[in-house]
Amino acid sequence: MALFLVWHEEGRAIEPELRLTLDRFELRDGLMLVDSPLALSPLYHRIKWALPAGTGLLVAPLADAPKFKLMEAGALNWVRARAA
């Protein structure tokens, strides 16, 4: 599994079917961490197709667990559970 940082425009929702299948943690509206067995390009395209056309999107692999502050409660525990 690999950890990715995913950002998409606020107010644009990912289709519910994909949201249910992603191992994800919502850090803020439009910003999430995703743990996935997929490589960068397949994950990017899967998310892209699940967003409304014209939605800004960024998907980046993370080499290490990120440092963050003032994100949703439970974010650090979610990351630590996947790093073990």
Rosetta silent file (secondary structure, phi, psi, omega in degrees, C-alpha in Angstrom):
SEQUENCE: MALFLVWHEEGRAIEPELRLTLDRFELRDGLMLVDSPLALSPLYHRIKWALPAGTGLLVAPLADAPKFKLMEAGALNWVRARAA
SCORE:     score description
SCORE:     0.000 S_00000001
   1 L     0.000  150.108  179.038    0.000    0.000    0.000 S_00000001
   2 E  -129.118  147.955 -179.450    1.105    3.565   -0.649 S_00000001
   3 E   -97.782  133.499 -179.288    0.063    6.806    0.981 S_00000001
   4 E  -128.244  147.595  169.834   -1.156    9.683   -1.211 S_00000001
   5 E   -99.342  128.283 -178.242   -2.191   13.269   -0.579 S_00000001
   6 E  -125.071  128.078  174.425   -5.311   14.162   -2.567 S_00000001
   7 E  -124.680  137.718  169.607   -6.760   17.636   -3.043 S_00000001
   8 E  -140.894  159.003 -176.789   -9.807   18.596   -5.065 S_00000001
   9 L   -53.041  136.742  176.698  -11.793   21.816   -5.286 S_00000001
  10 L   -62.220  148.586  178.731  -14.021   22.483   -2.301 S_00000001
  11 L    82.478   -1.445  177.852  -17.704   22.018   -2.913 S_00000001
  12 L  -112.255  116.519 -174.821  -17.105   19.275   -5.492 S_00000001
  13 L   -94.667  141.730  171.791  -17.930   15.824   -4.142 S_00000001
  14 L   -75.571  140.720 -179.416  -16.388   12.527   -5.187 S_00000001
  15 L   -52.508  137.467 -177.365  -19.060   10.023   -6.231 S_00000001
  16 H   -54.954  -34.622 -178.454  -20.281    8.031   -3.196 S_00000001
  17 H   -60.492  -42.817  179.919  -19.373    4.668   -4.787 S_00000001
  18 H   -72.890  -39.644  179.541  -15.677    5.600   -4.911 S_00000001
  19 H   -56.283  -36.517 -179.387  -15.717    7.238   -1.475 S_00000001
  20 H   -72.167  -25.945 -176.453  -16.861    3.924   -0.012 S_00000001
  21 H   -93.924  -17.241 -179.775  -14.051    1.961   -1.664 S_00000001
  22 L   -81.044  136.928  169.710  -11.149    4.295   -0.860 S_00000001
  23 E   -85.203   97.798 -169.720   -9.159    3.793    2.337 S_00000001
  24 E  -136.137  161.543  172.581   -9.119    7.512    3.075 S_00000001
  25 E  -135.429  121.644  179.816   -9.050   10.108    5.804 S_00000001
  26 E   -79.394  111.614  179.350  -10.649   13.508    5.218 S_00000001
  27 E   -80.677  -40.308  178.382   -8.261   16.141    6.578 S_00000001
  28 E  -157.609  172.502  177.335  -10.400   19.106    5.483 S_00000001
  29 L   -59.772  118.195  178.361  -13.037   19.763    2.854 S_00000001
  30 L    86.300   -0.450 -178.648  -11.380   18.724   -0.418 S_00000001
  31 E  -128.377  125.412 -178.859   -8.165   17.461    1.225 S_00000001
  32 E  -148.749  161.030  170.678   -7.561   13.839    2.161 S_00000001
  33 E  -102.097  140.756  179.038   -5.006   11.130    2.673 S_00000001
  34 E  -130.340  130.931  173.113   -5.522    7.902    0.733 S_00000001
  35 E  -104.598  118.720 -172.228   -3.854    4.550    1.364 S_00000001
  36 E  -143.374  146.045  172.627   -4.040    2.573   -1.868 S_00000001
  37 L   -79.327  -10.382 -178.662   -2.493   -0.425   -3.617 S_00000001
  38 L   -75.811  152.251  171.802   -2.868    1.492   -6.897 S_00000001
  39 L   -75.686  170.872 -175.762   -0.007    3.371   -8.540 S_00000001
  40 H   -54.391  -54.252 -175.060   -0.250    7.147   -8.952 S_00000001
  41 H   -62.405  -47.789  178.094   -1.769    7.279  -12.437 S_00000001
  42 H   -61.727  -38.517  178.418   -4.539    4.691  -11.901 S_00000001
  43 H   -65.837  -46.065  178.232   -5.511    6.300   -8.576 S_00000001
  44 H   -54.822  -49.195 -177.279   -5.496    9.786  -10.127 S_00000001
  45 H   -67.749  -37.182  177.809   -7.744    8.680  -12.997 S_00000001
  46 H   -61.368  -43.344  179.049  -10.126    6.774  -10.725 S_00000001
  47 H   -70.076  -43.131  179.560  -10.617    9.896   -8.597 S_00000001
  48 H   -55.153  -45.052 -178.554  -10.757   12.201  -11.642 S_00000001
  49 H   -71.129  -17.248 -179.754  -13.586   10.171  -13.170 S_00000001
  50 L   -94.821    3.365  177.478  -15.486   10.268   -9.862 S_00000001
  51 L  -109.107  155.876  174.708  -15.482   14.090   -9.732 S_00000001
  52 L   -59.887  146.741  179.062  -17.608   16.496  -11.765 S_00000001
  53 L   -54.839  140.606  176.870  -15.975   17.538  -15.064 S_00000001
  54 L    84.744    7.293 -179.599  -13.714   20.541  -14.742 S_00000001
  55 L   -82.667  131.311  174.818  -12.834   19.979  -11.065 S_00000001
  56 L   -65.045  140.412 -175.516   -9.286   20.873  -10.013 S_00000001
  57 E  -148.349  140.271  173.068   -7.412   17.820   -8.711 S_00000001
  58 E  -136.765  130.394  175.121   -3.980   17.000   -7.283 S_00000001
  59 E  -130.355  122.303 -177.445   -2.792   13.513   -6.318 S_00000001
  60 E  -134.286  132.736  175.832    0.726   13.131   -4.918 S_00000001
  61 E   -72.160  147.034  178.170    2.496   10.108   -3.425 S_00000001
  62 L  -111.876  126.921  179.295    4.007   10.602    0.022 S_00000001
  63 L   -75.312  -30.697  179.937    7.376    9.021    0.806 S_00000001
  64 L  -135.228  168.091  174.983    6.828    9.439    4.545 S_00000001
  65 L   -62.944  136.083 -178.528    3.973   10.175    6.906 S_00000001
  66 L   -76.056  159.048  170.133    3.126   13.880    6.666 S_00000001
  67 L   -98.977  139.672  179.851    3.364   16.404    9.470 S_00000001
  68 L  -154.601  164.649 -178.444    0.179   18.408    9.981 S_00000001
  69 L  -146.175  143.582  176.929   -1.646   20.658   12.414 S_00000001
  70 L    59.281   39.269  173.036   -5.296   21.599   12.933 S_00000001
  71 L   -99.702  179.066 -179.542   -6.701   18.848   10.738 S_00000001
  72 L   -57.818  145.441  178.829   -9.715   16.671   11.571 S_00000001
  73 L   -58.412  138.112  178.494   -9.492   14.716   14.801 S_00000001
  74 L    96.493   -5.382 -176.815   -8.047   11.237   14.355 S_00000001
  75 H   -61.320  -46.592 -178.721   -5.747   12.088   11.443 S_00000001
  76 H   -63.610  -41.555  177.435   -2.542   11.177   13.256 S_00000001
  77 H   -62.618  -39.628  179.197   -3.994    7.872   14.487 S_00000001
  78 H   -61.881  -45.665  179.982   -5.126    7.013   10.947 S_00000001
  79 H   -65.243  -45.950 -178.829   -1.614    7.643    9.572 S_00000001
  80 H   -61.195  -36.810 -179.592    0.093    5.754   12.384 S_00000001
  81 H   -64.936  -27.723 -179.672   -2.172    2.722   11.879 S_00000001
  82 H   -91.116  -17.360  179.853   -1.009    2.492    8.264 S_00000001
  83 H   -83.117  -16.686 -176.776    2.676    3.045    9.025 S_00000001
  84 L   -76.044    0.000    0.000    2.846    0.007   11.315 S_00000001
